[in-house]
Amino acid sequence: MPSSTTLNPPPEPWLIDPSLNHTYLSEKMIPSGEEQVPDDCPVLSGSTVSTRESISPESGIFTDMSSAPSQQQQQQKKRLYDNNTSANNNNTSTKIVVDNSNTTTRPTITTTPAEDNTNSTLTSPVSPINSRQSSTEGNIFSRLFRRSSSASNTINTTAQTPTSSTNRPVGNPHIGRLSEKYGEYVKPERSHKGMGATSRKNIASGATAVIRLIRSSDRKNILAVKEFKKPDRDETERDYLKRMHNEYCISKSVSNHTNVVKTLDLVLDEQDHWCTIMEYCAGGDLFTLLGERPVMPSMEQACLFKQLILGLQHLHSTGIAHRDIKPENLILTTGGTLKIADFGVANVVKAPFQREAQRCKHWCGSSQFWSPEIWTLKDDNDSYDGQALDIWSAAVTYYCMRFGYLPFTSAFYNGVGHFPPPPGAKPGSPSAVAAAAEDGGDPEYGIYCNQREEIGPIKCELWDGGSEQYLQANNKHKVSLAEEERECLAGMLDVNPVTRWTVDQILACEWMSNKIEMCEDGALANGWRHYHCIPTPVIR
């Protein structure tokens, strides 16, 4: 599906692989060791990089997780997000009002601005049963559904690194100035509240960056500017540059696909903030769309899902694991073309000359979208398949679209009781948190695992919206998925990452290949249209 605006990106930059002991340009290897980075590397030009160092992005890596939730939390479950559940800070709040007296009434969703807080913490997802039921008590969150939280039950998202330096390579000859290469800033009539915007001048805001709009130099196009915040006192200048360079290079190298947001340039603004220039997708993000248009035809939902899978296929075929797939990181054009965005915690897992993909380390992203194997990690040395995590997260995203709530609050269930942490588990690691959960995790996940073994993956009650106990307790109607749809989701939500479906298996299944009619920028072959986007904001 072609984009409505054709943008010409600059030549490909050098890409530094965070998981390997070398740098590479396409398929040409450079020996490992202490190297001088080539001058055409836009960020680290003129500096030396030890290729033995890990340069995977540190923003969004959770360094501390607490123990189990309080008993108060046992009356809350499966709220779709809160503003402390992601490595990326979100700065809006969403209040849900549900009329439980009428089972056909859908939640009323309203959003209000919240204060910017760059030192956010991540609420542990360990939440007992019945949290899909809306609550009007507790904290106000910036997500579609609310959930109670405990101050003692948080994950610290601040990376522990040395004190920062104030020197900045503003004289790098390869980096242009924003004011010299582009036009003036513009203000949209509305912001993408689901993306955490905190003011009228921003369309999105997070812990590490804000996103604004700017005109192209010829004033014909509106572009998005991702302005990286300066490093905090816990991050060195070098680590800051590595993190930002990793995100820019990965996003730039995969932006030649319809379903991936296009990254165009890297510049410095007048305050010496690093800025990435990207295409502007005025259709909003998927999270906001789900809040503003909760009733969406199933075929439009399936169309968006297939676009997500096509975008993931491109990432995985180029050796990239995104590791933070969720509705907030999926943005839309005005025609309804879905694009994957935000590569802040993405990893290069496979170079062109490698046969096998490298495994990822560190837990990151949003815990409600974690696959079961993430909850078994004991320390930073434990590894997992980052692309298999993407598949699980994509299936959870579609389930949220289809049913309006998460399939699981957390993808583990140990049973009620107290269990010692696994031997060697680092305090605050996912496995330690899972062991300390007072309710043992999510009972719905336990039911799902048992039913996969006893009656088969396709017959699980999860595909009807949940178990009979859950539906009765929460006054919900059964909504059954078609058999082809069940087969696909069952393959993606396989609890075993080794046998979990890949993107190629997903696209080859009957439902994806023959049942989903995908639009092209909103237009269907039969002349009808899909309307899975938010109305275009007015540009001032």
N, C-alpha and C positions, 0 to 999 in steps of 0.2 A: 504494500500500500504506500504509494509515494507521499511524501510530506508536501504540504501546501506551499512551502517555501524552500527553494534550493539554496543551500549554503555551502560555500567552498571552504573547507578546513585547511589549515596550513599543513606542511609535510609532516609525516609521522615522526614523533620524538623518539629518543632512546627510551627503552623500557627496561627497568631494573626488576629482576625477578626476585621477590622477597623470600622465596622458599628454596632457592638454589644458590650455590657458591660461585656465581659468575654473573656477568652482565651479557646481554646479547642484543643484537640488532637483526631482526628477522631470523635467519638461520645461521648467521655467522657468529661463532663463539669467540669470546675474548678470554684468555686464561684467567683463572681466579687468582686472588691475592690482593695486595695493596695496589690499586690502580688509579690512574688519572682519568677522571670522567671526561669524555669527549666534549668539545666546546659546544656542540649542538644539543647537548642535554640542557633543556631550558631552565632547570632549577638549580642543579648542583654543578653547573659549569664552573670550572676553575678550582674545584675542590677535590680532595681525594676521598674515595669511598672504600672502606674495607669490605670486600665482597664476602668476607666471612661473617659480617654482621647481619643480623636479621633486620630487614627494613620493611617488614609487614606493618600495616597501619596500626597505631596504638590507640587511636581514638575509638571508643566504643568497646574496648576490651575490659571486661569486668574483673576487677582485681580483688573484690571482696564480696562474699555472699554470706548472708546470715543464716541463722537456723530456722526453725519451723515457724509457721504462722500462729497467731493467737487463737484461742477458742472462739473469739468474736468473729473471726473470719470464717468459721465453719458454717455460717448461714449465707455465705456469698460464694459464687462460683461462675467461671466462664464469662466474665465481662470482657468484651472485646477491647482490650488495651486500657492503659491509663498513661498519664504523661510521664510516668517514671518507669515504663516497661521497655524502653529502647535505649541503645547506646547513643542514639541521636536525640537530644533534648527537644521536646515539643512544648510550645508555650501558649497553647490555648486550652480551654476547658470545654467539656461537653456535658450537658445535663440531659438525662433520659427520663422521660415520664411515661410510664406504661399503665394503661388501664387494664388490670387483670380481670376485671369483671366481664370483659368482652374479648373472647379469644381471637376474634378477627381483627381487633384493633392493633395497629402497628405502633412501635415506639415513636413518640414525638421527640425529635432531636433538636436542641438549640445549642448554640455555641456562644461563649463569651470570652473576651480577652483575658489572658492570664499574664502574670509577671514573668519577665525573662529571667531565667536562672540557668547559668551555664554550668553550674556544678551540680547537676542533677544526680539523683540516685535511682537505681532500678529496683522497683518493688519485686520481691520474689514472687513467682507465679504460683507458688504452692498455696492452693486455696481449696477448701473443702467443697462439699456438694452444695447445690442450689444457688451457685453464684451467677447463673444465667438470669436469675430473677432480678429485676431492677431494684435498686435501693436509692433512697433520697437522703441517706445519712452518710457521714464521713466526708472524706476529701472530694473536691470536684476535679474530675479528670478530663483530659483532652482527647477522649476516645469515644467511640460510638456507644459503649456501654460502661457502666461504673462498677467499681469493685472496691471493697474496703481494703485498707492497707495498714500496716503496723510500722511504727518508726524503727522497731528493732528488727524488722524483716526486710532489709534492703540490700541491694548490691551496689557497691561503690563503683562508679564508672570512670573515676579519675585514674589515669595511668600513672604509676609511680616511677618517675624519671627524675634526673638531676635538675638543678636550678637552671633557668633559662638565661641565655645571653641576649643582649639587646642589639647586637650587630646584625645588619641585614644587607644582603648583596644587592643593594638598589642600583649599583652601577653595572650590573650584568648587561653586556651589549646585546644579548639575545632576547631580552625582555623589554617589551614596549610599555609605554604609559597608556593607561586607560583613556585619559583625556585626549591623547594625541591620535589614537587609532579609532576611537568610537565617538558617538554623539553624546547628547545629554541624557541624564536619568529621566525616566518617565514614571508616572504614578498610576497604577491601576485603580479602577473604581472599587475593586474588591480584592481581598487577599485569599490565599489558599489556607483556610483556617486549619484544615486537617494536617497541613505541613508545618504548623507552628508559627505562623506569622504573628508578629507582636506590634506592628505599626502599619499605617497606611502606605508607607513608602516601601515596605518589604512584602514580597509575596510568600516568603517562607523564612523561618529562622530556626537554628538548632544550636547545639552546644559548641560546635566548631566553626560555623559559617552562617551567613545570612544570604538570601537570594533577592536580588532587585532586578529591575528592568532598565534597559538602556537602548537607545537607538543606534542602528548601524551608521557608519560614516556617511553613507549615501542617503540616510534617513528613510530608506524604503522598508526596512525590517525592524521589528522589535526583538531584541535578544535578551537572554537571561544572564545575569552576572552573579556568580557564586563568590562572595567575598569571604575569604578565610579570616577568622579572627586571629589576632596575634597569639603566640604561645603563652600559656600561663606559666606561673612560677615553678610548676612541677615538670616542665618540659624544656629540654635544651633546644637551642636554635637548630642544631643539626637534626635532632629527632623530629622537630616540627617540619623541617624541609623534606626529610625522608617520607614522612607521612603524607604530606601534601603532594609531593612528587609522585608517590606511588598511586594515589587516587587519580591524579591528572593523567598520567601515562596509561593506566589501565583503561580509564574511560575514553581516552582519545583513541586507543588502539582498537576498541570494539564499537566505535560509534558509526561505522559504515553499514548499519542495518536499520531497517524500518522500525523495528520494535525496541531499539535502544536509543536513548537520548543522544543527540549529536553534540560532541564537545569540539569547540572550534579553536580556542586560543588561550594563552596564559599571559597575563599582564600584571602590572603594578598600578594601583590607584595613587592619588596624590598623598594619601596618608601612609603609603608604603605597605598597604595590605595586598597580599597576593589575591588575584581574581581569575577565576576560570570563566570563559565566555562560552555559553551554550545556546542551543536553539531554545526558543520560548514556546512552551506548549500551553496554550491558553485554555484548554479544556479542563484544567484542574487536576487533582490527584484522585486516585480510586477511592481512597478513604473518604474524602469529601463527597464524592459522587454517591457512595453508599449511604451517607448521612442525609443528603439532600434528595435522593431519589431511591428510597428503600424498596419501592415496588418496581422491579425491572423484569421484563420478560426473560424467561429462562434461556431463550436462544441468544439474546443480547449478552447475558452473563457468560454463556458458552463461547460466544465470539471473543469477548475480552480474555477469557481463559486461554483460548487457543493462541491468541496473540502473545500472551505471556509465555507460553510454552515455546513458541517460535523464537522469541527473544532469548530465552534460556538456551535453546539449541545453539544459537549463534555464540553465546558466551562460552558454553561448554566445549564447542568445537574449536574455539580459539584458546582453550586451556585456562579459562577463568572460572572461578567460583565466586558468586556474588556474596553469599552468606548473610544477607539481610533482606530477603524477599518478603514483602508485606505490602498492604494496600497503600501506605503512605509513600512508598518508594516506587510506585507505579503511576506515571503521569499520562495525560491524555491531550491529544490535539483537539482543535475545535470540531474536527470531523469524527472524533472518537477512536483514533489510532492510539493504541496503548504502547508506552515506551518505558523500559526499565531505566531507573535513575539511581543516583547516590551510590558510588563505588567506594565509600569511605572505609569499609572493612573487607573489600574484595581481595582475593588472592590469586596470583598466577600459580596454577597447580601443574601445568604441563607446557613445556616449551616445544617448538616445532620439531626438534630433533629427539624428543623423548618418546618412548613407547608407552610408559606407564605414568599415570598422574601421581604427583606428590600428595601426601596427606597434609591436611591443615592442622595447626595447633592454635590454642587459645579459644576460649568460648566468647562469642560476640554476637551482636544482633539482638533480636527481641525474643525473650524466653518463651512466650506463648507459641512461637513458631519454631522452636527447637524440636529436632527429631529425637527419638528415644536415646540414641547413642550419645548425644551431647550430655545427657543427665548422668552418664557413667564416667565422665572425665574426672580424674582425681587431682591433676595438677597441670601446669602449663606444658609438660612434656608429653602428655597423652595426645594422641592424634585421632583424626576422623576424616571421612570423605566429605569435603566441602561441597562437591556437586550433588552428592546424595542428600545433603542437608537442604540444598536449593529445591530439590524435587519435593521433599516433605513440606517445606514452607509454601511452595506453590499450591499444593493440594489443600493446605489449611486456608490459604487465601481464598481459593475457590469455594470452600465450604462456608466461609464467612459470607461470601457473596450470595450463596444459594440459600442459606438458612438464617443469616443475620446474627450468628454467634459462633464462637469458637467450638471446634469439636472436642477439644480438651483444654483445660487450664494449664496442665503440665503433662507431658507425655511420659509419666511414670506412675506406678502404683505399687506400694510395698505392703499394703494392708495396714490396718490400724494397730498402733503400738510404737514402742520406741526401739530403734535399732542403732547399733554402734556404726560409725562411719566405716567404710571399707578400709582395709589396711593400706597405709600410705596416702590416704586422701588428705589433701591440703585443706585446712580450715577455710570455709567459704567457697570451696569448689562445688560444682554442680552435684557431684556424687555425695558430698557431705551434707548439702542442703536437702537432697532427696532423702537421705537416711534420717535426718532430724525432723522431717515433716510430721507433725502431730497426727494429721489425718491420713498419713501414708501416701499422699499424692492425690490423684484424681481417680475416683472410683469408676467413672465412665471409661477411662483408658483401660482399667483393669477388665471391665466387662468386654470391651472391644477385643482385647488380646485373647481372652478366653473363648469368645465366639469365633474368632478367626480359626482357632484350633478345633473347636467342637463342631461347628456347623458350616464352616467355610467362609472365606473373606467376603464373598459377594452377598451372603445372607445376613451379615451383621446388622444389628438394629441401628447402628450409627448412620446408615444410609436412609433411615426413616426419620432422622432428626434426633436420635438418641434412644436410650433404653425406655421400656414401658414405664419403669419407675420414674424416670426423669420427666417424661411427657406428662404423666399424671400429676406429679408433684408441682409442675410449673404450668399446668393448664394449657398445654400446647397440643396442636393437632399433628398427626402423622403426615409427613410429606415425603412420599417415596420417590427415590430416583429411579430412572430407567436402568435396565440391566446393563446396557453398554456403558452407561455413566458410572455405575457401581464398579464395574470391572476396572475401569481406568483409575478411579480414585483408590480402589483397594490395592492396585499395583503401586501407586504413588505413596500410599500410607502403609506400606509394608514395614513392619517393625524391624526387620532385618535389613541393614543398609546394603548388604551384599546382593540380595535378591530384589531389592527395591528397583522399580522400573527406571530406565534412563529416558532422556528426552526422545530418543529415536523410537523406543518402544511405545511411548505415549502417543507420538504422532502416527504410528503405524496401526494403532488399535482401531476397531470398527467405529467407535463413537467419534474420534477425532478425524479420521480419514473420510468418513462417509456421511456422518450425521450432522456435523456442525457447518452451517453456512456462514462463512466469515465475510464481513463487509470490507470494502476498500475505501478508507477514509469516510465511513458512514454509508456509502452507497452499496446496495446489493445488486446482483446481476438481474434480478427480476424487476428492477425499477423502484423497489421499496427502499427504506432507509432504516438504519439503526440510530438511536439517539443516546448512546451511552457516553455522554460528555456533559459538562456543566456549561451553561450559557457563557459566551465569551464576555470577559470583563471589559468595561469601557476604559480606553487609555486616554489619560489627560495629557 
